[in-house]
Structures are given as structure tokens and as C-alpha cells.
Amino acid sequence: MLNLIYNEWIKIFSRVGTWVMIGILGVSMVGFALLSNHFSSDEANPKWKQELQAENADMKKQIKDNPGNDILVKNLKKEIAVNEYRIDHNLPTDTGYTAWSYVTDSSMLTMLTGLFTIIIAAGIVANEFNWGTIKLLVIRPLSRFQILLSKYITVLLFGLGLLLFLFVGSTLLGLLFFGTGGDAAANVHLVYKDGHVVEQSIIGYLAKTYLYESISAFMLATMAFMLSAVFRNSSLAVGFSIFLLVMGSTATGFLAMKFDWAKYILFANTDLTQYLDGTPLVEGMTMTFSIVMLVIYFVIFQMLAFGVFLKRDIAT
């Protein structure tokens, strides 16, 4: 199995396109750091308490004006509680742009890591059929299950590698360009959970954020892998998966505003950061519920991928 994974790894990195994707991610990180360094400010806001107090007053007014909007009221109460905690514990909102600010902003580049992982997942099986090399694989003394599993593990390793490259790279660039800041508040993240405001380590929070934000890409890469194995068409797998990557969460968000059953949709559960901040998309959703739903979808995708691949007539 290890030799199979190694061979798949060699195949991926023998392609120019793979290095182009890595290069695009690296250039994006550096370019974003340069832009952030140019436009960001290191000056703290001396009137932050007055501004938070004014925000709280405005949000309390909104709560009175919208008593029937439960979601809005809940979010406003959360913001008020966090603001009051900052005021009481002297934790300013603006401590200047730091390395952690840059790492936080760079998390949006997980969209790129997801996109590149989907491209690899969509082609890793379909291309074997397109190039006719699948016959060379199946005549070896290895089961089809081992062959397909090695390909999927390679996809996971590639995605994790890109994510690690992004997180470590953005952290190093952030430290190089911005430093950690001299205020202790810059190293603290506040979370409203179970009716209370809790302090968290900013590094731990950011690591979890990157992992959680990659869940959507991980599930879509699994879907792309399944489509690649079932339909042997990398273009279909890439196109459909990217469309869902871009539109899936947005469409689900609109449905969740009207229907509780939206919580059973895949994209209602891929954003696990909603539990970091204590504001689930649909009332009553929990981390456990989302994990169970993700496992169910994962099992369905894998059953389709392995079920079809194991029974397919390779000669056709």
C-alpha cells in the first residue's frame, strides 16, 4: 500500500500543473502580505471603548425594533456580550495589524487549497481511464480496493500538505512583515459560547479555523473523487465540484433562513467554524449533529466510488 501511495505521489508531482498550483498559492500568500503591509495600520484606536459602547447602544435598539427576528436578536446579543467583555477586561478591538491578523485574513486562501485538491481528486482516477493506464494498474498483483484506496489517501495527503503549507507560510510571512504586536489583547480570541464569553489562544483558534474551513473542500474533494471513479470524466468532476464549492454554502444559507430541513444539506454542516463562535446556521444544530451528517455523506460518496470501481469492466 505504501508503494502505491508513493507511486501516486510521484505521478502528481511529476506534472507541471501541480507545481503551478503550488506556485500560485505561494505567490498569492506573498502578494497578500505585501498588500496588507502597504494598506494596514499599526496604530491602535484610543477611543475603542467609546465606539464599542455606541455599538452596543445601537444593537440594543435593533433588538427592541426586531423582537420577532430570533436569529438577528441572538447574533446581536452575542456581539453585545463580547463588546462588554472587552470593555470590562480592557481588551481593545484594534491593536494594530499583527501576524495573527494576517493569518486570519489569509484563511480565505483555503478556497485555493480546496480548489487545487478538487482538481487533483477529479483527475486521479478519470485520467487513468483517459490515458489507458488503468489496465496497467489492474494487471498488477493488487486488489482494485487497494488501488482506489491508495489514490484517495494520496488526495488527502495532497490537500493536507497544501493546508499546512498555507498555515505555516502565512504564519512565517505574518511574523516577518507584522510581528506579534505588543498588546496582550492581540494574542487573545473571544468566543461567545453557552451564554458566556470565553478567552482562547489565538494560535489554537487559528489552527482550528484553518482545519474547520477546509472541511468543505475535503468533502467536495471526496465528491470529486467519487465522480471521477463513477463517470471517468475529470471535467465533469471538476466543474460540478467547483460550482458547489462556490455556490453550495450561499444557497444553503438562503434555504436555512426559511426551512429547518436545510440542516440536513451537506453545506449546512461543512462550516464547523459556526460552532467556534457559537452561532449555528439553524437553531438546534450541534457539532455532534454536523459531524454525524458529514460522516453519512462521506460514507455515501465512498460507497458509490468503491462500489462502481470494483465492479466496473475495465476493458470498456
C-alpha positions in Angstrom: 0.0 0.0 0.0 2.8 2.4 0.9 4.4 1.8 -2.5 1.1 2.5 -4.2 0.8 5.8 -2.4 4.4 6.7 -3.1 3.8 6.0 -6.8 0.7 8.1 -6.9 2.6 10.9 -5.1 5.3 10.7 -7.7 2.7 10.9 -10.5 1.2 14.1 -9.1 4.4 15.9 -8.6 5.8 14.8 -12.0 3.2 17.1 -13.6 3.9 20.7 -14.3 0.4 21.7 -13.3 1.0 20.6 -9.7 3.9 22.9 -9.3 2.0 25.7 -11.0 -0.8 25.3 -8.4 1.7 25.4 -5.5 3.4 28.4 -7.1 0.1 30.2 -7.4 -0.6 29.6 -3.7 2.8 30.8 -2.7 2.6 33.9 -4.9 -0.9 34.7 -3.5 0.4 34.5 0.0 3.4 36.8 -0.6 1.3 39.2 -2.7 -1.4 39.4 0.0 1.3 40.0 2.6 2.7 42.9 0.6 -0.7 44.4 0.1 -1.6 44.0 3.8 1.7 45.6 4.7 1.0 48.6 2.4 -2.6 49.2 3.5 -2.6 48.1 7.1 -2.1 50.4 10.1 -0.1 49.7 13.2 -1.9 52.5 15.1 -4.3 51.4 17.9 -7.6 53.2 18.3 -7.6 55.2 21.6 -11.4 55.6 21.5 -12.3 52.0 21.2 -14.3 51.8 24.4 -16.5 54.7 23.4 -17.0 53.2 20.0 -18.0 49.8 21.5 -20.4 51.5 23.9 -22.0 53.3 21.0 -22.2 50.0 19.0 -23.9 48.3 22.0 -26.4 51.1 22.3 -27.3 50.8 18.6 -27.6 47.0 18.8 -29.8 47.2 21.8 -32.1 49.5 19.8 -32.1 47.0 17.0 -33.2 44.2 19.4 -36.1 46.3 20.5 -37.1 47.1 16.9 -36.9 43.5 15.8 -38.4 41.3 18.6 -39.6 38.6 16.2 -36.3 38.1 14.4 -34.8 35.4 16.6 -31.6 34.9 14.6 -30.9 38.6 14.4 -31.6 39.1 18.1 -29.3 36.1 19.1 -26.4 37.4 17.0 -26.8 40.9 18.4 -26.8 39.7 22.0 -23.7 37.7 21.3 -21.9 40.8 19.9 -23.1 42.9 22.9 -21.7 40.4 25.3 -18.4 40.2 23.6 -18.1 44.0 23.5 -19.0 44.3 27.1 -16.3 41.7 28.0 -13.7 43.7 26.1 -14.7 46.9 27.9 -14.7 45.2 31.3 -11.4 43.4 30.8 -9.6 46.2 28.8 -9.2 44.1 25.6 -9.2 46.6 22.7 -10.7 45.5 19.4 -7.9 47.2 17.4 -4.4 46.6 18.5 -2.9 47.3 15.1 -2.3 44.8 12.3 -0.3 41.8 13.6 0.9 38.5 12.3 -2.3 36.9 13.6 -4.4 39.5 11.7 -2.6 38.4 8.6 -3.0 34.7 9.3 -6.7 35.3 10.0 -7.2 37.2 6.7 -5.1 34.5 4.8 -7.6 31.9 5.8 -9.6 32.9 2.8 -6.9 31.3 0.7 -8.2 27.9 1.9 -10.5 28.4 -1.1 -7.5 27.9 -3.3 -6.2 24.9 -1.5 -9.7 23.4 -1.8 -9.8 24.2 -5.5 -6.4 22.6 -6.2 -7.3 19.5 -4.1 -10.5 19.1 -6.1 -8.6 19.3 -9.4 -6.3 16.5 -8.2 -9.1 14.4 -6.9 -11.2 14.8 -10.1 -8.4 13.6 -12.3 -6.6 10.9 -10.2 -9.0 8.1 -11.4 -10.5 9.6 -14.5 -7.1 10.3 -16.1 -6.1 6.6 -15.7 -9.1 5.7 -18.0 -8.4 8.6 -20.4 -4.8 7.7 -20.8 -5.4 3.9 -20.9 -3.1 3.3 -17.9 -5.8 1.8 -15.8 -5.2 -1.6 -17.4 -1.6 -1.5 -16.3 -2.7 -1.0 -12.7 -5.2 -3.7 -12.5 -3.0 -6.4 -14.0 -0.6 -6.0 -11.1 -1.0 -8.4 -8.1 -3.0 -5.8 -6.2 -6.7 -5.6 -5.5 -8.8 -2.9 -7.0 -9.7 -1.8 -3.5 -6.1 -1.2 -2.7 -5.6 0.8 -5.9 -8.5 3.1 -5.3 -7.8 3.5 -1.6 -4.2 4.5 -2.3 -5.4 7.1 -4.7 -7.9 8.6 -2.2 -5.2 8.6 0.6 -2.9 10.5 -1.9 -5.6 13.1 -2.5 -6.0 13.6 1.3 -2.2 13.9 1.8 -2.0 16.4 -1.0 -4.8 18.5 0.5 -3.3 18.4 4.0 0.0 19.3 2.5 -1.4 22.4 0.8 -3.2 23.4 4.0 -0.1 23.0 6.1 1.9 25.0 3.5 -0.7 27.8 3.7 -0.8 27.9 7.5 2.9 27.7 8.2 3.7 30.0 5.3 1.2 32.7 6.3 2.4 32.5 9.9 6.0 33.0 8.9 5.1 35.8 6.5 3.0 37.4 9.2 5.8 37.3 11.7 8.2 38.7 9.1 6.0 41.6 8.0 4.0 42.4 11.0 5.2 40.8 14.3 3.0 39.7 17.1 2.2 43.2 18.5 2.9 44.5 21.9 -0.6 44.2 23.3 -1.7 41.0 25.1 -5.2 41.5 23.5 -3.6 40.7 20.1 -3.0 37.2 21.3 -6.5 36.5 22.6 -9.6 35.5 20.8 -13.0 35.9 22.4 -15.8 33.3 21.8 -19.4 33.6 23.0 -20.4 30.1 24.0 -23.3 28.8 26.1 -24.2 32.3 27.2 -20.7 33.2 28.3 -17.7 34.9 26.7 -14.5 32.7 26.8 -10.9 33.6 26.0 -9.0 31.4 23.7 -5.4 31.3 22.5 -5.3 33.0 19.1 -2.8 30.4 17.7 -5.1 27.5 18.7 -8.1 29.3 17.4 -6.5 30.0 14.0 -5.3 26.4 13.7 -8.8 25.2 14.3 -10.2 27.8 11.9 -8.0 26.6 9.1 -8.9 22.9 9.7 -12.6 23.7 10.0 -12.7 25.9 6.9 -11.0 23.0 4.9 -13.9 20.6 5.7 -16.0 21.9 2.8 -13.1 21.4 0.4 -12.4 18.0 1.9 -16.0 16.8 1.3 -16.1 18.3 -2.2 -12.8 16.7 -3.0 -14.3 13.4 -1.8 -17.3 14.1 -4.1 -15.0 14.9 -7.0 -13.1 11.7 -6.3 -16.4 9.7 -6.4 -17.5 11.4 -9.6 -14.1 10.7 -11.2 -14.4 7.0 -10.3 -18.0 6.6 -11.3 -18.1 8.7 -14.5 -14.5 8.5 -15.6 -14.8 12.2 -16.6 -12.5 14.7 -14.8 -14.1 17.7 -16.5 -17.5 16.8 -15.0 -16.0 16.1 -11.6 -14.1 19.4 -11.6 -16.9 21.6 -12.9 -19.6 20.2 -10.7 -17.5 20.3 -7.5 -16.2 23.8 -8.1 -19.7 25.0 -8.7 -20.8 23.6 -5.4 -17.7 25.0 -3.7 -18.7 28.5 -4.8 -22.4 28.3 -4.6 -23.3 25.5 -2.2 -22.9 27.4 1.1 -24.7 30.5 -0.2 -27.7 28.6 -1.5 -27.9 26.6 1.7 -27.8 29.8 3.8 -30.8 31.2 1.9 -32.7 27.9 2.5 -31.8 27.9 6.2 -33.5 31.2 6.6 -36.8 29.6 5.7 -36.6 25.9 6.3 -35.3 23.9 9.2 -34.8 20.8 7.0 -31.9 22.8 5.4 -29.7 21.5 8.3 -29.6 18.1 6.5 -28.0 19.6 3.4 -24.2 18.9 3.2 -23.2 22.5 3.1 -25.1 23.4 6.3 -22.6 21.2 8.1 -19.3 21.8 6.4 -18.7 25.1 8.1 -17.7 23.9 11.5 -16.5 27.4 12.4 -20.1 28.2 13.2 -19.5 26.3 16.5 -16.3 28.1 17.3 -18.4 31.3 17.5 -21.5 29.7 19.0 -23.9 30.6 16.2 -25.1 27.6 14.2 -26.8 28.1 10.9 -30.0 26.5 12.0 -31.3 26.7 15.6 -30.7 23.4 17.4 -27.7 22.3 15.3 -24.7 21.0 17.3 -21.1 20.0 16.5 -22.1 16.3 17.0 -25.0 16.6 14.6 -22.8 18.2 11.9 -20.1 15.5 12.3 -22.7 12.7 12.0 -24.1 14.3 8.8 -20.7 14.7 7.4 -19.9 11.0 8.1 -23.1 10.0 6.4 -22.3 11.9 3.3 -18.7 10.6 3.4 -19.9 7.0 3.5 -22.3 7.5 0.7 -19.6 9.1 -1.6 -17.2 6.3 -0.8 -19.7 3.5 -1.3 -20.5 4.9 -4.7 -16.8 5.3 -5.7 -15.6 1.9 -4.5 -18.8 0.1 -5.4 -18.7 1.2 -9.0 -14.9 0.9 -9.4 -14.7 -2.6 -8.0 -17.5 -3.9 -10.3 -16.6 -2.0 -13.5 -15.4 -3.8 -16.6 -12.0 -2.1 -17.2 -11.9 -3.3 -20.7 -14.7 -0.9 -21.6 
